[in-house]
Amino acid sequence: MNSLKRILLVEDDPKDVELTLTGLAEYNLANEVVVAHDGEEALDYLYRRGNYQRSTASRCSNKSERTKTSR
C-alpha cells in the first residue's frame, strides 16, 4: 500500500495559500501540506538546512506552516 506523500507548496501570498489548501481539502486529500513562502525557504526544506535541520516530525519555522488538508 502506498503511504501518503507530503506536498510542498511554495507561495508567498497568504490568500493564495488559503485558496490552494481549500481546493485540496475539497478533494479530501489526506496528504500533509508544508508551506514555504519563498524559494529560499523551499530549498532549505528540501535540503534540510537552516530551520529544517531537525527531524521532519518536529521542524516548523516561524515563516512556514504545516497543515493537513483534510478537516
Secondary structure as the mmCIF struct_conf table of DSSP 4:
data_model
#
loop_
_struct_conf.conf_type_id
_struct_conf.id
_struct_conf.beg_label_comp_id
_struct_conf.beg_label_asym_id
_struct_conf.beg_label_seq_id
_struct_conf.end_label_comp_id
_struct_conf.end_label_asym_id
_struct_conf.end_label_seq_id
HELX_LH_PP_P HELX_LH_PP_P1 ASN A 2 ARG A 6
STRN STRN1 ILE A 7 VAL A 10
BEND BEND1 ASP A 12 ASP A 12
HELX_RH_AL_P HELX_RH_AL_P1 PRO A 14 GLU A 26
TURN_TY1_P TURN_TY1_P1 TYR A 27 ASN A 28
STRN STRN2 GLU A 32 ALA A 36
BEND BEND2 HIS A 37 ASP A 38
HELX_RH_AL_P HELX_RH_AL_P2 GLY A 39 TYR A 47
TURN_TY1_P TURN_TY1_P2 ARG A 48 ARG A 48
HELX_RH_3T_P HELX_RH_3T_P1 GLY A 50 TYR A 52
BEND BEND3 ARG A 54 ARG A 54
TURN_TY1_P TURN_TY1_P3 THR A 56 SER A 58
TURN_TY1_P TURN_TY1_P4 ASN A 62 LYS A 63
STRN STRN3 GLU A 65 LYS A 68
BEND BEND4 THR A 69 THR A 69
#
